[in-house]
Structure formats: structure tokens, C-alpha cells
Amino acid sequence: MSKFVYDQDLNSFRESYRVWLSNRNYFYQYVISKQIGRSLSIQFTNYIKKENGSQEFRLIVGEDRNEEGKFLVHYSFDYSESSYIETKEDEGKKFKVIEELRFGEEIQRARHRPSDSNKIAAMDGDGLIHLFNLGGNNTQKQILKGHTKEGYGISWNSRQDNLLVSCAYDNNICIWDTNQTDSQISPLYTFKDRLDSLEDIQWNPFDKNVFGCVGDDKKLGLYDIRQKKCTSCITAHSNEVNCLSFQPHYENYLLTSSSDQQIALWDIRKMGERMHTFLGHSGQIYRIDWSPLLKDVFASADDKNKIILWDTSKIGDEQIGRDADIGPPELIFKHVGNRDEIRDFCWSPYIKWMIAAVDDNFCLQVWKIDPDTILENMDDLFISVFDELKK
């Protein structure tokens, strides 16, 4: 299997971006970007199908614009099946602002309710979670108050989506009922069994009562809200565990990623041993997420400006020729179109192979690879790009 790969250890951000810029027409069907305020959060919301056959996709993005203020911004952009790679002159022109909501503190993470893309939960830098509606109906804004420090972990329950779970650097996990109507909501229950900062949390998509949580204590814990306790806890990595992601297509599997530069695949029925370790990052891995449309594919992002795509169906495949120099068989693509650390990314739930990301270069970028890059044999082209980066 061919791979488009940049070796970040050999190149600066600027050099890897230069090579990406000169070769992107070979590997992408769609690339747009926009300079924005500092952002830590991005997620696709809904889309509108237009009469001309194109689609308008929407994103929620947290932005810190310094003196101007801190906002949650609802963006849209038009997409059609025909290929579009923006030029320097066209940068930012595809994006339109639908709505801007001002906040007193920076938004750490914002996610919409599974059944209602206008219902948003947003955690700020004080650990408060703001619950509100997009579309101008913000009179129903509520505050979920239970954390005493900032955090990045919030997750809606896809099977009982009035339930929200959150974690933060105060080491606590809070369960919330978002159907409550009070202006200030207290947690239904708080788990206080962890001894270090908690980084990420997620409900199991196959079991409405179970969620996983990871943190700086290097542990992965599984919790059951019926028993109100951690039912399984293991040391998952040799360093901080920054993120986890349950497999949405196959029951019982999940991923964890760490500052130890590794991604681990687990079977929650037998947590004593990893199923597989994914190696390919040269920095701390802060985000991982399974594709909602490609059942064996997930993406991961590190602090060295890389987003890597992986295909678990390729684990154990034989590698021929130069492929072994580039990476393991399950590593199928590396994107280095960002010029600084990736803060957050999300898969499109509507278009295969499309990802949106925000980085520390104050850039919002949406891209979609050409599936032929993955499915067809393009060894000579891949290797020529790989060799150019080593000059």
C-alpha cells in the first residue's frame, strides 16, 4: 500500500509545509483554509442541500481574538463533488460566519447534542459548561457548575442524549442531566477516584451506561453509572494519556493516545493486554478519532503539525520495497498542511475522507484526500515526495 508521508524529524514546520503546498494537487480533492483567532475546538454540525446540487456544511469553532474577545463561531462553507484546491488569493473566501456568541473565558471544547446539532455544550477555561442553542435562541442559556478547574473532556451520550459526561484538571468526572430547566445545573453524580488531571472522556456508543476516561495518571478507566464506580482501570501508557475513542462500528474496541508517541488498541472485554500498538508519530498525540463513515479508519494528531490516517484492516500486511522505510502497513496517509500544533480536528459525518482542523498558527483548515491516493498504486510519486523531504 502506498503512503504519502513526511518525516517531521528531518524537517521544520516551514519545510514540510512547503513540500505539502507544492504537491497537494496530487493527493487532495478539496482544500480550504482561513486565518482565525486562537482555537482549541472544532466540530461539524449540520448541512443544507442546495438547489444547485451543492451542500453547505457547518462548523462550530471556539476562537480567542485577544482584545476583541472570546467567541464560539458558527461557520459555513459550500462543497460540491468537483475538485477544489484554493489558491493563496482565494484563502478564506469559502467560509461564511452564520453566528458569533461571545464568552467571558476561552472555549476549551464545544460539542453538539447527537439528536440536535443546535444544542451545544461548551466548556470554558474556568471549568464551567455552557449549555445553549444556536440560531439566535440564546435566552435559554444554562450553566453546568461542578468543576473547579479547566478541562477538555465533554461527551454526549448517543443512546440517551440528555446525559452529558465531563472531566477536568480537578481530577473529577461529572454526570449531567441536560433536560433540567434551572439556569444553573448541578451534577447528578461526581466520580472522585482519580488522582491526577483528567484529559478526555467518552461514552461507549454501544452501552448508554458505560464511559471511558483517561488522564495524566497514565490510566484508562471504564465506568458504569449504574454501579457508580470504576469497573476497570489499567495503566495504559508510559506517559500521560491524552485521548480515547470508542470504535463506532465494532462493539468492544477503543483507542488511547499518549504523550509517549504511541496509540494503543484495546478490547474492553480483556483489558490486560493491548491488541495493537500504532507507531508513526514523533510528537505527543493529543487527538484521536474513528471515522464515522469508514469502518476501519481513524485519524490522530500530534504536537508536530501532523494528522495521520490509519486503516486497522491493514495490520499485518506484507510490505514491499520502499514501503517499509515509510511506515507500518496500517499507516496510510500523513497530512502536514498545518503549520503548527493541531489543537483539535473532526471528521465530516457526511463526506468520506473529509477532516476539519484548527492549529496554533491560527488556521482553520478543511481538506479531503483523493481516494485514489489510498486505493491505487502510486509508489513512485509517494517516494519522490518522501525523498524530497530528506534533501
N, C-alpha and C positions, 0 to 999 in steps of 0.2 A: 504494500500500500504506500502510495506517495504521500509526502508530507511537506507542507510549506512551513519552514522553521527558521527562526532567528536565534542565535546563541547570544543571550544577553551578557554573559560573562565576557565576551570578546568585544562588545560594542557599547558605546554610550547610548543614552536615550536618543540623542540627536542623530547619530549614525544609523541606528536601527530604523528610526522613523524615515530617514532619507531613502533608504533602500525600500521600505514599505511603500512610500509615496511613488517611487518610480516603477514599482511592479504591481500595484494594486489592481490595475485593469485586467490582469491575467486571472485573478483569484476571486474577485468580488463582482456581484451583480448590482449592489446598491451600497453607497457610502454617502452619508451626510453628516455634518457637524455644526456646532455652534458654540461660541465662547459665552460662558455664563458665569454666575457667581460661584464661589466655592460650594461644592455639593458633596454630600455623603450618602444620598439616597436617590434611587430611581426605580420606577415600576411602570409597565404598561397598564393602562386602564381599559377603555373600551375602543370601539372603532365604528365608523359610519361608512356605509357603502354609498358611493355617489352615482348619479345617473350616467356619467360618462364611463363607468366601469372601474374607476379608481377607488381607493379606500383612504379614509382619513383615520390614521391611528393617533392615539392619545397617550401621554406620559405624565406622571406626577414626579416632580423633581424638587428636592429641597435646595435652596440657594441662600448663601450668605453673601450679601453685596456690600459688606463693610458699612460705610457711613449711611448708605441708602436704606439698609435694614436687612432683616432675615425673612424669607418668604417660602411658601410652598407654591410652586408654579405648575399650572396645568398647561402643557404644550400639546400641539397637534402638528402632524406633517402628512402630506399626501404621498401615497405609494401606488404605483401601478406595476404590473408584471414585467414591463420593459425595463431594461438595464438603465441605471442612472448612477454615475460617479461624479460627484460635484467637483467643480473647478475652484481654484482659490478665489476667483471673483464672485462665485455663487455661494460661498460659505455662509451658512446661517439663514439663507433665504427660504429654505424649505419649511422652517419652523415658524409657527404662529402661537402667540400667547392667548389662551382661552380665558384664563383666570389667574389672579395672583392673590394669595392670602398672606397677610403679614403676621409674624410671630415675634415674641419678645426674645426667645432664645433660638439657637440654630437647631434645625430639624436633623436628628441623628438617623432616623429611619421612619419611613412612611409606607404603609401598606393598605390596600383597599379590601373591603369585605368580599368574600368569594361570590356571594349572590347579588352584590350591589357595588358596582365599580365607583359609585359616587360617595359611598360611605368610607371615610378614611380614618385610620388610627395613626397618629404621628407622635413619636417620642422625641422630646426635646433635650437640650443639654443639661437641664435640671432634673431629669428623670420623670417629668410629668408626661402623661399620654393625653393628647388632644383628640377628641372624637367629634367629627363634624361631617357635613355634607358638602360636596362640590355643587356647582351650578347656581351659586348665589343664595342658597338657602342655608345661611350660616347662623341663624338665630338659635338653632338647636345645639350649639357647640357645648360639649361637656368635657370635664377634666377627670381623668382617672389618676387618682393620687394614692401611691403606695410605695414608690421607690424614692430613695433619698440621694441617689447619685445617677449620673448619666448612664446610658446604655444603648445598645443597638438591636437587642433581641425582642421582636414582636412577631406574633404569628396568629392568624385567624384559623379557627377550626373549620375545615371544609365540610364536615359532616354535621356539625351543629354550630352554625356560623354566627350565633350570638356570642359564642365564647371566644375570648382572646387570652393568650398567654404572653407574658413578658418576662425578661430578665435584665439585670443591670449590674453595674460595678459595685453595688451594695451587697452583692452575693445572694440576693433574694430572687425568687420566682413568684410571680403573682398571676392568679387566675381571675378573669373579669367576666361579668355578665353585661354585655353592652346593650341589652334590652332595657336596663334600668333607665328611668326617666329623670333622675335627680341631676342637677347641674354638676355636682361633684360625686364621683362614684368610688367606693372603697372596694378592695379585692374581696372576692368570695373566699379565697384561701391563699395563704402565703407559705411557700416552702422555704425553710431557712437552714437547710442541711449542708450547703456548700461553703467552703472556707476561703474562696478566692473569687476575684472578679469573674462574672459570667458574661460570655461573649455572644452566644447565639442560642436560639431556641426554635423548635418547630413541632407542630402537631403531626402525628402519624396520619397520613391520608387514608389509611385503611381502618383505623380504630379511633373513634371520637374521644376515647378516654385516655389515650396514651400520647405523651410527647417526649421529645429528647432535648437535652440541654448540655452545652459544652462550655468550658471556661479555662481560665488561666491556671487552674489546678491540674491541668493536663487530662482531665477526666471527661468521659462521656457517660451521662446518666439518663436512664429511662424512667419515667414517672407515670403513675396511674392515678387519676384524680378520684377514682372510686376508693382506692386504698389510702389516698392522701399521703403517699410516701414514694421514695425512690425504690423501684423494684429491681433495678440492676445498675451497677456502677463499675466502670473499668477504667484503668489508666490507658488511654487510647493512643497517646503520643509521648515523645520525649520532651516536648515543649508545649507552650500554650496551644490549646485547641481553639481555633478562631471561628469555625463554621461547621454546620452539619446540614445534610439534605437527605430526606427520605426519598426513595425511589417511587415515583408516582404511578409507574406501570406494573411493577412487580412487588408483591407484598413481601415484607420482612427484610428488605435491604436498605441500607443507608450509607452515606459517605461522611467522613470527617476530614477536615483540613487543618493544618497546623503551621506554626512558625518554624517547625523543623523541616519545612520544604517538602513534606510528604502529604499525600492523600490516601486515606485508608477506606476500604470497602468492608462493611460488616454485615453479618447475618444476625438479626436481633434474637433469633432463637438459640444461638450458641455464640455468645459474645466473648468467649475466652480467647479466640484467635482470629486474626484478620483473614478475610478471604483473599485480599489482594492489596498490594501497595503500588500506587501510581507515582512514578518518578519522572520529572521533566522540568520542574520549576527550580530556579536558582535564588528565589527570594521567599519571604514569608507569604503564605497563602491565606488571604483574608476572605475570599468568597468562593463558594461552590454552589452549583445549582443544576439539577437534572433538566433536560429539555422536556417541555410538556408535550411535544409533538413527535419526538424521535426517541423511541423507547429505550435505546441502549446508549444514548449520547448524553454527556454532561459537559459543563464548562467550569473552569476555575480561573481565578485571577490572583496575581501576586503584587508585591510592592515594587516590582521591577518593570512595570508597564505592560505585562503580558497577560493575555487571555488565551488559555489553551482549551481546545476541544478534544474530547476523549470519546472513544467508542469501546464499550466494555465487551462487545461481541468479538473484538479483535484480540483479546487477551490470549496469549499463547500462539498466535500466528507466527509462521516462519518468516524471517526477514531475509531479503536477498540483496546482495550488493551493498550500495551505499546507505540503504535504509537504516542499517544498524548504527551508522555514525550519527544519525539524526535524532533517533529516539526510539522508545519501545513501540511495538506494533499498535498498541491501543491509543497512542498519541497521534491524532490525525490532522491537527492544524494548530498553528500558533499565530495569533493576531498581535501585532505591535504597532497599531495605528494610533495609539495614545502615547503622549509624550511625558507622562508622569504616572505615579502610582494610581492604580484603579481603586476607587473608593466603593463603588457599587456597580453591579450590572444586572440585567434581567433579560430573559428570553422573551421573544414575542409569543403570545399564546395563539396567534392567528397565522403566522407565516413561518414555515420551516427555515432553520438556519439563520434567523434574524436575531440580533442582540443589540441592546442599547446599554451604554455605559457612561459613567462620569468619572473624571480623574482630577488629580491635583494640579493639572495645568489649566483648570477652569474650563474644561471642554466637555460638552455633551456630544456623544457620537452614536449614530445608528448605522449598522452595517449588516450585510447579508452576503455570505460567501456564495460563489457559484458551485452548485452541487457537483459539477463535473470535476472540480478540484479534488473532491473526495472520491468520486466514483470511477474516474477514468485514470489511465496510466499517464502521468506527466512527469516521470522521473527526471528527465534531462532538464526541464525547466526548474523544478524544485531544487535540484542540486546546484544549478548555476546561481540561483539566488543565495543558497547556503554558502557557496564558495565566495561569492562577492562580499559577504559579511566578514569573512575571515581574512580579507586582504589587509 
